[in-house]
Amino acid sequence: MADEVALVARARRELLLRAHRHRLRREDLEDCYSQATLELLTRALNGAGFAGREHVANALEQRFVSRIHDRRRALSGRSPMQAALETAMSIGGAEEEQIEIVDVRAELERLVIQRLELRRLQELVEQLSIDQRMALAGQLGGISRAEFCRMFGWSPEKYRKVAQRARARLRRLMSAEEQPVPPRAGGSEQKSGTRP
């Protein structure tokens, strides 16, 4: 009888998957169909009798639809894990599908400050000479001094001086940006909320 179940399951597979394609994704339907087939094979191996192939086909479809309903209930929230997996996004995928991983442990204020500092740094770097930007980019990119000098025809001494000047100028530009706001001339001696 298990052979009959296997033959019917194989013959009806594509028909049932097409008939119920509106209910779930293809992968989920195939999973449900496999479960239903396995349940019927187990019943057949345990001695359950079927009246014929039509009875096997009806029992298979009934099991299949039951597994589909179970899966839909799980996805709609009865199973928190399934609902979470269903809405999860892949970390690595096509470039347009990639997502930014957020560190929920990071303090929001610190994160905002770091982003602002990076934007300010990006603006300040534009004030450096092209050679200075190239030297800093090489250092940040992990290019060795020897390789950089070979690529651009610089001497090691030129590389050292340009990179040193670039870092010093960038520090000066950043410290100039961080000057405190000068107090207002004459200062205010009034209490808040009062008018002269």
N, C-alpha and C positions, 0 to 999 in steps of 0.2 A: 504494500500500500504506500510505503514511503516513496517508491519509484513513481507512482501515479501522482503524488503530491508534487514531486520535483518536476515532472513533465508539465503539469498544469501551471505551476508557478513560472516556469520558463516561458511557456506559450502566452500567458496572460500579462507578463511583466510590462511590456511597452504600452499595451492597451490601457492598463490601469494607471500607469504613470502619466500618460497623456490625459486621461479622463479627469484626473485630480490635480493637474498642474496648477490650477488657480488657487489651490489651498495652501501650498507650501513651496519652498524652493526645491529645485531638482535634487540636491544632495539630501535634504530632509525627507523627501518622498522616497528616495532609494533606501534610506535608512529604515523608514517605516515599513517598506515592502520587505526588506530583509528580515526584520523582526517578525512580521506576520508569517512569512515563509518558514522561518525557524520554529515558530510556535506550532504550525501545522505539522511540520516534519517530526517534531518531538511527540506530538499526539499520535501520529501514525506509527512511530517506532514503539510507543507504549501500548499499542494494540487498539487504538480507536478506529472504528470502522466508518467508512464513507460509502454512500449508496452508489457512487459513480463519479465520473469526472466533473459533471455539472455540480454535484454536491461539494466537491473539493473546490471548484471555482468560486461557488457562493461563499463557502467558509473562508476562503482566502481573501476575497473582497471585503467580507465583514470584518475580519481581523485587521486588514489593511486600513480601512476607514476608522476603525477603533484606535489604531496607533496614530493616525493623522490627528484625530481629536485630542488624544493624550498630548501629542507634541504641541498642538496649538494652545492647549491650556497651559502647558509649561512655559511657552513663549509669552503668553499674555500676562504672566505674573504669578501664577501659582507656584512656580519654581523660581525663586530669586536668582539662583545660579544660572539657569537657562536664559532668563530674561537679560541678565548681565552679559552673558556670552553673546547673545543675539545682537545687542547694541554695541558690542566692543568693536574697536577698529584695529586693524593690523598696524603694527609699528613699522615694519619694513614692507614696503610694497612698491608700487609704481610711484614715481616722484610726485605726481599730483595727488596721490592718496596718502602720502606720509603725513604724520601728525607730530606736533611738537609735544615732547614729554614735559609735563609740568611737575616741579618738585613742590608738593603741597606742604612740605615741612619748612620751606624757605619763608622767611618773613616777607610780607608783601612790601613793606616800606623799604627794606634793604634791596629787594629785587628792583623796585622802581628807581631807587637811587643808582644802582649799578647800570641800569639801562640808560638813564640820563647821562651818566658819566661816559658811557660808551659813545653815545651820540655826540657829546661835546668833544670827546677825543677825536672822533671822525671828522668833525668840523675843523679842529685845530690842526690836524695832520695836513690839511689842504694848504696851510700857511708855510709848510716846510718846502725846501727845494726838491726837485725831482730826484736828485742823487740821495738826499737824506731819506726821502720816502722809500726809495729802492733798498737802501741799506736796512732800514727798520723792517720792511716787508720781508727781506731775506732772513733776518734774525727771527722774526715771528713765524716764518714758514719753515724754520728748521734747516735752512740751507747752510752748509758749512762755509766758513770764511774762504777756504781754498777753492771750493766749487764756485762761490759767488765771484771771486776775483777772476777765476778762469772764464766764467760766462761773460763778464762785462769788461774784461781787460784791465781791471784795477790792480794796483799794488796792494799788498796787505796793509801797508801804512796808510794809504788813502782810505781803504775800507774802515780801518780803526778810527781815523780822524772824523770821517763823515758820519759814522754811526755815533761816535761820542758827541759830536756837535748836534746831531739830530735829537738825541735823548736830552741834552741840556736845553736846547731851544724848546722842546716840547714841555719840559718841566717848567720853564719860565712862562710859557704861554698859559699853562694850566694854573700856575700860581697867580698870574695876573687876573685870571678869570675868577679866582676865589677871594678877591679883595672884599672885605666887609663893606656894607653900605655905610657911607659917612653919615654922622648925625646931622639933623637939620639945624641950620644956623639959628641961634637964639633959643633952641630947645623949647619944649612945651612944659610949662610948670602947672598946667591946668589938670584938674582931675578929669577922668573920663566921663563923658556924658554931659559936660558943662560947656557953655558957650561964653565967649568974652563979652 
